[in-house]
Structure formats: structure tokens, C-alpha cells
């Protein structure tokens, strides 16, 4: 027969085991909720408009500008839809190599790598959602990159945007 003290110790052990199981299940069943952490609403990102000179004529897009390190790290992570006339621009302060990935990005994206003059030097079409493969300008292209523009996957094909087209900012971020 258990005493009151034994029962309390037993209850404590039961509670401890139950809590450990809940934490273990929670960490495996809800990793995205915990991994997301605090995110800034895209409504708070600076917005701008760009124009891409493409074969079919000028293509106008609204964009969010990832103008800080935190915004660049967040990018389009966890976004479930992206309108065909929206994108996100990742400018750099210094030209050089630039690499991207799709970790925690739930939709395919077209990534346009742009030099300091606004020339699109490389396009990675339909980057695979949630892939941790590094995406960068392949050799032998050695042009320094000033920015990367992300559009919904398939937009470059739909709009006939190709390498060599030119991007320009129509209205500054604000």
C-alpha cells in the first residue's frame, strides 16, 4: 500500500514523464511553429516599383525591399502565395558573390541575379521549395551581383524575362 508521500512522488514522476513526452512530441510535430520565431509582417517592409525591360515590353512589378539583415534573412519564408505582380528585392551594399537558398520557403521562386547596372546576369527558375541547396551565379559568369529579385516561380517564363534584360527601379522604396 502506498503512503501519501509515495503517491506524491509517483505523481511527480508521472507528471515528469508526461511533460517529457509532450515536449518530445511537440518538438517533432510542431517544428515549423517553433522554427518560425518572430517574423516581421511584409506590410512593414519598404515597398517600391520596378520595371524590367523584356522582349515583350516593359514588365512592371511591385516589390518589397529586404533592406536589413533581418529582412534579408526572413525574405519570403513561410509565404504560401505570391501574386504574379509582386516580388522581393535583396539589395547588397557591396557588389560581389551572392548566394540564396529556399529553406522554409514554401513556394517555388524565380531568382534574378542583377549587376550594379541593372542587368540580369543569371536567372534560377522555379527554385525548389524548402531546399537548402545554395543558389548562386554559376561559373563562368563572374559579374559582381548587386541584388537578387525573387518572383513567383514561372513568372520569368510567363513574362518572357531572360538573362540580359534590364531592371530599373521606377519608384524608390518608402
Secondary structure, 3 states (H helix, E strand, C coil): CCCHHHHHHHHHHHHHHHHHHHHHHHHHHCHHHHHHCCCCCHHHCEEEEEEEEECCEEEEEEEEECCCHHHHHHCCCCCCCCCCCEEEEEEEEEEECCEECCCCCCCCEEEEEECCCCEEEEEEEEECCCCCCCEECCCCCCCCEEEEEEEECCHHHHHCCCCCCEEEEEECCC
